[in-house]
Amino acid sequence: MGSVRKASAWLGLVDDNDERYYDGYADEAAEGPEPGDAWVTDPRVQVASESAHEQGRRIGTVTPESFRDARRIGELFRDGVPVIINLTAMDPGDAKRIVDFAAGLIFGLRGSIERIATRVFLLSPPDTEIVDGGAAHRTDNGFFNQS
């Protein structure tokens, strides 16, 4: 087997059907778990959403199609999750209703609302700090300190 073929087989680009490496022992991968067995993972491994939920590091994104989707926004924000609302897919009338709903929501739960882009808003719970990375807060004179 040539070096290019070996590298391709190692990367999984081609089948490794070189019989010299299999000198009569059984393929252990074929003896995997039975189809009915449950898949067990290492208990130290956590799914990202579970650990993010436990540590309060979640951000919800909602792209409503109608005013009916306002409930999803309210439920996420009520649970203390910052919510990004993308209203670009909505007609202006329903988008205004969603913004009015969000304004009432943040007033009632003491949060804040910030316009991120055209028709995109961020709802922040009261215990969330928004850090602005703009040029107004820089202490140096830029990347290449040219002064």
N, C-alpha and C positions, 0 to 999 in steps of 0.2 A: 504494500500500500504506500503510495507516494505521500510526501509531506503535505501537499495541498489537500489530498483526499483525507488524510488523518485530521487535519485542522477542520475541514468541512464536517467530518463525522463528529468531532469533539464539539463543534458549535451546534450540531443537530440539523445541519442543512441537508445532509444526505444520510441514508441508512448505513449503519456500520455493520456490514455483513461479512467482514473478514473473519474467517473461521479459525485463524491461528490463535486468537485470544480466548476461544472457548474450547478448552481441552477436555471435554467430557463432563464438566460439572453442570449442574442444573441452573437454570436461570432463576435467580431469587426473586426478580421482579414479578414473575408469573405466579408466585405463591403469595400474593398480597391478601388483604382481608377479603372475607366473603362479602357478597353484595348486601347482605342484611346487617352487617356489622356497622356500628356507629363510628363516625370519624372522631378520633380523640386527638386533641392537640396538647401541646405542652401547657401546663397551667400558668406558666409565667407569661405566656403570649396572650395579649388582649387585642380584641378587634378595636380599630382606631375609634369608631363611633362610641364604643363603651367607655374607653378611657377618656375621651374628650367630654363625654357626658358627665363623668364623675368629677372631672377637674373644671368644669364650667368653661370649656374652650370651644363652644359651638357657635356658629353663625348660620342663621337661616337665610336662604335666598328664595324669594317668591316672585314669580312672573305671572301675575293674575291675568286671566282672560276676560273676566267679568267681575262685577261687584260681589258675586257669590264667593269668590276666593278670599274676601276680606277676613273671613273666619280663620283661615290658616295663619294669616298675619297676626291676628289677635291672640291666638292660642300660643304661638311661638313667643311673642313678646311678653305675654302674661307669665310664661315659664322662665323669664329672665334671659332669653336668648336674643342677642342683637339680630335684627332682620334687615336684609337688603331687599328693597322692593324695586323691581324693574317694570316700569309702566309703558315701555316703548311699544308693546304689542296691543295696547288698549286704545279705544277711541277716547278723545279728550274729555267727553262728558263723564264716562265711568272712571277715568283716571283722576279727575277732580274729586269725585266722590270717595275714591280710595284715599287720596291725600287728606281729605277732610276727616275720614274715619281714623287715619293714622295720627292726625293732630289731636283728636279727642282721646285716642289711646295713650299717647305719650303724656298728655296733660293729666289724665286720670291716674296713671301709674308713675308719674314724676320722671319720665324719661326725657329724651331729646331726639330731635329729628334734624337731619342734615342732608342737603342736596349734594349728591356725589357727582352726578352728570345730568344731562338733559333727561328728565323723566325717570331718574334713578335716585332713590332716597335710602338713607340709613337710619333706622330706628334703634336707639341705644337705651338700654335700661339705666336706671340711676347709678348703679355701681360700676359702670363701664367708662373707662377713660379713653377718649379719642386722641391719638397722638398725631399731630399734623407734621408731615415731613417736608413742608414747604420751605422756601428760601428765607422767609421772614424769621424763622426760628434758628437759623444757622449762626454759630458763633465765629466761625472762620470765614475766610473770604473765598471759599469755593474749593474745588478739588485740587487745583494746582496753585494754591496760595501765591498769586502773582504780584502781590503788592510789596 
